[in-house]
Amino acid sequence: MDYKNSAVKKMMQQDKIDPGGFSFMEPGWWALHATAITAIWVIADRMARSSSERDG
């Protein structure tokens, strides 16, 4: 029975291993990307402020 179920899963392409909490579109994925986007925005904002302080 296990062989039959695994063959059906392979045909339906459902035999992939779930990588865990950071699977695409899972809550961990959203948290990781929200944090990364916020960090990039903060770094860019600080770079812009330091650049304007040097120029003016």
Secondary structure, DSSP 8 states (H G I E B T S, - for coil): -HHHHHHHHHHTT-------TT-TTSHHHHHHHHHHHHHHHHHHHHHHHHHHHHH-
